[in-house]
């Protein structure tokens, strides 16, 4: 059984900062996985999508199907994961719930005020403008979390809260609920 700490929050909410700090402190080896890593490593032909050579809308579903299957493979092989992801499509929660069955998943909501999300999105300039606001308004709906944090709080406090909750082994999220 692998351990998965799933950081779920809007685009630009601070998931990466929390994940890096968590990976530096946690007492077991954890892989830090996100879509940004694939994008930044050049796995995706991002420049060609931006130029219009290819349509991201045509490639998106297959990309995320493969990404989700890879997460299952990593966990099934026994790798602990710190996953930062945005469940922004119907069915993704149910798919990952099935894929992560038998693994210890701590599902953490990462909250951030919308005005700060919008400003971070503008400064980053690597996201479609408006996606952070849409995420803020929709992605937490219908999800049950083990823990909810505010990314404007001190990073060390948030990491300590996650570690404390992870160590208790108590899980009551969408990933531990029966019938999903």
N, C-alpha and C positions, 0 to 999 in steps of 0.2 A: 504494500500500500504506500502510495506517495502522499505527501502533504502538499496542498495547493493553497496558497494565500492569494485570493482573487481580489484585486483592487479594481473596483468598478466606479467610474465617475465620468463626468462630462469631459469632452476634449478640453485640454488646457487646465484641468482641475488640480494638477499637482501629483498625479499618480506616479510619474517617473521619479520625481524627487523622493517621494516616500519609498518607492521600491528600492532605489539605490541605497538609501539610508538603512532600510530594513535588511537588505542583503549583507551590508557591512556589519550588522549587529547580531543577526540570528545565529544560534549555536550549531546549526546543521547546514550542510551545503544546499543552496537553493539556486536554481537557474532563474534569471530575470528575463522574462519573455514579453515582448510587445510587438505590435504591428510596426511601430516606429523603428525598431531594430532592423526589420526586414527592409523597410523603405530606405533607411539611412545607410545600410550595407550595400545598396544597389541591386538587391534581389529583384525589385520591380523596375520596369522600364519607365520610371516616373517622368523623366524629361519628355519621353515620347507621348505619354498620356497628356502631359501639359501642352505639348505642341499640337495635339489633336490627331497624331498618327493612329492612335488607338483610343477607343472609348472605355473609360474606367467602368461605366455602367454595364458594359458588355462583359467585362472581366471580373467584376466584383464578387459575384456569387460563387464562382469557381475558386477564386482566391480564398474567400473565407471558409468555404467547405474544406479546402486543403489545410488552412491554418488550424481550424478546429480539430481536424483529424490528426494533425501533427501534435497538438497539445495532448490528445488522448495517448498517442504513441509515446511521448516523453514520459507521461505519468505512468502508463502501463509498464514501462521499462524500469520504473522505480526512481525516477528523477523527481525531486521536490521542486516545485515551481512557485515563483512569485509572478503572477500573471496580472498584467494591466491590460484591460480590455473595456470596450464599450458595447454592451448588448443593445444595439439599436435596431435590430430587425426581429420581427416576430419569428418565433421558433428557435432562436439561438439559445435562449436559456434552457429550453427543454432538451435541445441537442447536447449541450454541454453537461446538463444534469445526467443524461444517459451515459455520455462518454466518461464522466468522472465518478460514476457509481463504483463503490468499493474503495474510493480514495477519500482522504480526510480533507475536506474543503472548508476553509474559513473565508466566508463571503463578506467583504468589507465595502461599504458605501463610502465613497470619497466625495464630500460636499464642498462647494465653493460658491461664494456669492456671484450672481450673474454678472454684475458690473465688472468684477475682477476677471471672470472668464472671458468676457468680451474684450477687455484690454489685453489680456495675455494672448488671445487669439490674434489680435491686430499686430502685436509686437512680434509674434512668432512668424507670421506670414507664410506658414506651411500648411494651413488648413483653409478650407473654403469659409469665407466670412459668413457668419451666421450659424455655423454648425454647433458651436459651443452653446449658444442660446437655445437652439432646438434640443440639444442633449439635456441641458438644464431642465427644460420643461417636460421631458418625456422619459428619459432612461430609467429613472428610479421607480416609476409607476409599476405597481404590481409585483415588486421584488421584496423578498423578506431577507434581511441581512442578519449576520451574526454580530456585527459591529458597525457603527456609523461614526465617521470622523469628519472634522472640519479641517480642510487643508490650510486654512489661514492660521490655525493654531501652531504652536512651536513644533517643528519637525521631530525633535527628540521626544516630546510628549506623545505625539501620534504614534511614533514607532514603539514606544514603551507600551502604549495601550494595545496595539496590535499584538506585540509579543506576549503580553500578559494574557490576553484573550486566547491566543494560539496555544499557549502552554496549558490552559485549563482543560482543553479538549472538549469544552461545551460547544455544541453546534446546534443551531435552530433556524437555519436559513432555508432559502429556496432549494439549496443543494442537499439538505438533510431532511426536507419534508417528503413524506411519502405521497405517491400519486401524481407527481409531476411528469 
